[in-house]
Structure formats: structure tokens, C-alpha cells
Amino acid sequence: MRKKLIIGNWKMNLNMQEASLYLHKLMEVLKPRRDVEVVVSPTTLTLQSLSLQINRRIAKLAAQNCYWRDHGAYTGEVPAAHLRGIADYVLIGHSERRYIFIESDKDIRLKVQAAIRNRLQPILCVGETAQERALGEMRDVLADQLTSGLANVTAEELDRVVIAYEPIWAIGTGDNAKPVDVKKATQMIRQHVAHLYGKKAAEEVRILYGGSITVDSAADYLAISGLDGLLVGAASLDIHQFTEIIEKAHKG
């Protein structure tokens, strides 16, 4: 049985002092769990400092983004190569990167490849917009994003990839996807991974749900068959809410 994976995406919140204090408290209240893997994703500026503070037996770190070139004249970018040894995971293709910063499918595909090349585990985010959902295009959108995002990933490398389903219409809106909808999306993702890599790979790949998750809704999502965990946004900024969600994953 796969470990549940709970990731807290802090987005553009918590400065150096706030992040350090949060992590200190988290290390005090959490215990290593055999059945739950905990990851926090702070801003890039705080990553290196937190990497020296964190107890990786208790939790791990994820970068929120990376660039796919390992070096060069790309002012302001942070390459995956510089995250190696600091972060364990990296978020790639998050809806805010796709739709606010207009990242292309090619960018996302190359970032996934760069993460694997630099021994980071990519968390490939996929999901449909409200319009695509209304038009019944959810399956096609997920298939296109998965096919493109995984195009440079070999069958042997797939076990290092995590897939996060985060419907755009549910991110930060309070309009939660219903568990039945998340289950349907999870099945679609596994079916498409099976089409690309075979049944065994589809059964083993880890799939998360992200989208306006709260303490109250977490257990319902964690109970979904085939879902391996949660990508938590706003609720992860409150250490009490975040640890309660982790506890639900453990008890579930």
C-alpha cells in the first residue's frame, strides 16, 4: 500500500522568519509516520535556509517552480540543477503557472524532464477550467496535459513522478470539487497513464487532489479509492489546520 502524500503549498506567503518559525513548530508537533509523507512548499527564497532546519525523517521540501535549463543567461530564473540537494520535490505546471504566467505545454514538459535529470521528484499538476468542464472537455484536457507533460519521461522514470489533479475552477475559489468528481478524474488519469505506460505503471503512480481543501473536506477526499493524497493551499498556512489534515491522512 502506497503512503499517503500531503503537500502544503505556501505559495507567495511566509517570509524567512515566519517560515522558519512555522517549520520549527511543525517539527515539534509532527512525528515520523510510516503511512504518511509530509511535504511543505515554501517560497524559493526560504528553501535553502529551511533545508538546513528541516528533519527529513518528519517532512520534506518542495520547490514551487523551476527552470528547465541547468545554467545560462536566464535572468531571474532558478534552475532545477540549483535545487538539487535542497528540495526533494518540485511543483510543475501548477494552474497559477499555466494561467497567470502563461507557461506552455512545452515549458512544462521540459521542466518535468529537468527535475528528473536533477534527481528531484516532479509533481505534475493537471486540470480543466470551468469553461472546459462546462463543455464536457475534461477527459480531453487531462489526456492532453498528461501526454505532453510526460512526453520525455521513460517508463523507468515514471515512478518518480507525482500527478496532482487540481481543477482550475476550484483553486482558491471555495468551490470544492465533489469527491465523486475527483474520483472520476483520478480514474481518467490512471486510464490515460495505462494507455501511455501500461496497467502496472498506472496502478503505481501517485495521484493527489488539490483545490480549496479544508480540514472539514479533507477526510472525504482521502477516502477516495485510488487517490494518494492532497495538495493543500490556504489551509497549509495554518499549522493547526495542516497538522489536522495530516492526522486525518494517518487515521484514514
C-alpha positions in Angstrom: 0.0 0.0 0.0 1.4 3.4 -1.0 2.0 6.1 1.6 -0.5 9.0 1.7 1.3 12.2 0.5 0.2 15.5 2.0 1.8 18.6 0.5 1.4 22.1 1.8 1.8 24.8 -0.9 2.5 28.1 0.8 2.5 30.0 -2.5 3.8 33.6 -2.0 3.3 33.6 1.7 5.5 33.4 4.9 8.8 35.3 4.8 12.1 33.9 6.1 11.3 34.4 9.8 7.7 33.3 9.5 8.7 30.2 7.5 11.4 29.2 10.0 9.1 29.6 13.0 6.4 27.6 11.2 8.8 24.8 10.4 10.2 24.8 13.9 6.7 24.3 15.3 5.9 21.6 12.7 9.0 19.7 13.6 7.9 19.8 17.3 4.3 18.6 16.8 4.8 16.0 14.0 6.2 12.5 14.4 7.6 10.3 11.6 4.7 8.3 10.1 5.1 5.1 8.2 1.9 5.7 6.3 2.0 9.4 5.6 4.7 11.5 3.8 4.5 15.2 4.6 5.9 17.9 2.3 5.9 21.7 2.6 6.5 24.0 -0.4 7.8 27.4 0.7 8.9 30.4 -1.5 12.2 29.9 -3.3 14.0 32.5 -1.1 13.4 30.4 2.0 14.2 27.0 0.6 17.9 26.8 1.4 17.5 28.0 4.9 14.7 25.6 5.6 16.7 22.7 4.1 19.2 23.2 6.9 16.5 23.3 9.6 14.1 20.5 8.5 14.2 17.0 9.8 13.7 14.9 6.7 12.5 11.9 8.7 9.5 14.1 9.6 8.9 16.2 6.5 10.4 17.1 3.1 10.6 20.2 0.9 9.2 21.0 -2.5 10.1 23.9 -4.7 7.2 25.8 -6.2 8.8 26.1 -9.6 12.0 25.7 -11.6 13.5 26.5 -14.9 14.4 23.7 -17.3 17.9 24.9 -18.4 20.7 23.9 -16.0 22.6 27.2 -16.5 22.9 30.2 -18.8 21.8 33.7 -19.4 18.2 33.5 -18.0 17.9 36.4 -15.5 15.7 35.7 -12.6 15.1 32.0 -13.2 16.0 29.2 -10.7 17.2 26.0 -12.5 16.3 22.6 -11.2 20.1 22.0 -11.0 20.3 24.5 -8.2 17.5 22.9 -6.2 19.2 19.5 -6.2 20.1 18.6 -2.6 17.9 21.4 -1.2 14.4 20.3 -2.3 13.0 16.8 -2.7 10.1 17.7 -4.9 9.2 20.4 -7.3 5.7 21.6 -8.4 5.4 21.8 -12.2 2.5 23.1 -14.2 0.6 24.5 -11.3 -2.6 26.2 -12.6 -1.2 29.6 -11.5 1.9 29.0 -13.6 -0.2 27.8 -16.6 -2.8 30.6 -16.5 -1.2 33.6 -14.8 2.3 33.2 -16.2 1.2 31.6 -19.4 3.6 28.6 -19.2 3.2 26.4 -22.3 2.9 22.7 -22.5 6.5 22.6 -23.9 7.8 24.6 -20.9 6.1 22.1 -18.5 7.3 19.1 -20.4 10.9 20.3 -20.3 10.7 21.2 -16.6 9.5 17.7 -15.8 12.5 16.3 -17.7 14.9 18.7 -15.9 13.5 17.7 -12.5 14.1 14.1 -13.1 17.6 14.8 -14.6 18.5 16.6 -11.4 17.1 14.0 -9.0 14.0 15.9 -8.0 10.6 14.4 -8.0 8.3 16.4 -10.2 4.7 17.0 -9.1 2.9 17.4 -12.5 -0.3 19.4 -12.0 -3.2 19.0 -14.4 -6.7 20.2 -14.5 -9.5 21.8 -16.5 -11.0 25.3 -16.5 -14.7 26.0 -15.7 -15.4 26.5 -19.4 -13.7 23.3 -20.4 -15.7 21.5 -17.7 -19.0 23.0 -18.9 -18.2 21.9 -22.5 -17.5 18.3 -21.4 -13.8 18.5 -22.3 -12.4 17.3 -19.0 -11.1 14.0 -20.3 -9.5 15.5 -23.4 -7.8 18.3 -21.3 -6.4 15.8 -18.8 -5.2 13.5 -21.6 -3.5 16.3 -23.5 -1.8 17.7 -20.4 -0.6 14.2 -19.3 0.6 13.3 -22.8 2.5 16.5 -23.1 3.9 16.7 -19.6 5.1 13.1 -19.6 6.4 13.0 -23.2 10.1 13.0 -22.1 9.6 10.6 -19.2 10.5 6.9 -19.7 8.7 4.0 -18.1 11.6 3.6 -15.7 11.4 7.2 -14.6 7.6 7.3 -14.1 7.8 6.0 -10.5 9.5 9.3 -9.6 6.6 11.4 -10.9 3.6 12.5 -8.8 0.4 13.7 -10.6 -1.8 16.3 -8.9 -5.3 16.9 -10.2 -6.3 20.5 -9.5 -9.3 21.7 -11.4 -8.7 25.4 -12.2 -12.3 26.3 -11.2 -11.7 25.0 -7.6 -8.3 26.7 -6.9 -8.7 29.3 -4.2 -12.4 29.8 -5.0 -14.0 27.9 -2.2 -15.9 26.0 -4.9 -14.7 22.5 -3.9 -14.9 19.7 -6.4 -17.1 16.9 -5.1 -15.5 13.7 -4.1 -17.3 11.9 -6.9 -15.8 14.3 -9.4 -12.3 13.8 -8.0 -12.8 10.1 -8.2 -13.8 10.3 -11.8 -10.8 12.5 -12.6 -8.5 10.1 -10.8 -9.8 7.2 -12.8 -9.3 9.1 -16.0 -5.7 9.9 -15.1 -5.0 6.3 -14.3 -6.6 5.2 -17.6 -4.5 7.5 -19.6 -1.3 6.6 -17.8 -2.2 3.0 -18.6 -2.6 3.9 -22.2 0.8 5.6 -22.2 2.8 3.2 -19.9 0.8 0.1 -19.2 -1.5 -1.1 -16.4 1.2 -1.7 -13.8 2.5 1.8 -14.1 -1.0 3.2 -13.9 -1.6 1.3 -10.7 1.6 2.5 -9.1 1.7 6.2 -10.0 0.7 8.5 -7.1 -2.2 10.9 -7.7 -3.2 13.8 -5.5 -6.1 16.2 -5.4 -5.7 20.0 -4.9 -8.4 22.6 -4.8 -9.8 24.6 -1.9 -9.2 21.8 0.6 -10.3 22.4 4.2 -10.0 20.5 7.4 -13.6 19.5 7.1 -13.4 18.3 3.5 -10.0 16.5 3.7 -11.3 13.2 5.0 -13.8 12.8 2.2 -11.1 13.2 -0.4 -8.7 11.0 1.4 -11.3 8.2 1.4 -11.4 8.2 -2.4 -10.2 4.9 -3.8 -7.1 5.4 -5.9 -6.3 8.8 -4.6 -2.9 9.0 -2.8 -3.1 12.3 -1.0 -3.7 16.1 -1.1 -2.1 19.3 -2.4 -3.2 21.8 0.2 -3.1 25.5 -0.3 -4.5 28.1 2.1 -5.2 25.6 4.9 -1.5 24.7 5.0 -0.6 28.2 6.1 -2.3 27.5 9.5 -0.2 24.9 11.3 -3.1 23.6 13.3 -5.3 23.0 10.2 -2.4 21.5 8.3 -1.5 19.0 11.1 -5.1 18.1 11.5 -5.3 17.2 7.8 -2.1 15.1 8.2 -3.7 13.4 11.1 -6.8 12.6 9.1 -4.5 11.0 6.4 -2.9 8.9 9.1 -6.1 7.7 10.6 -7.7 7.2 7.2 
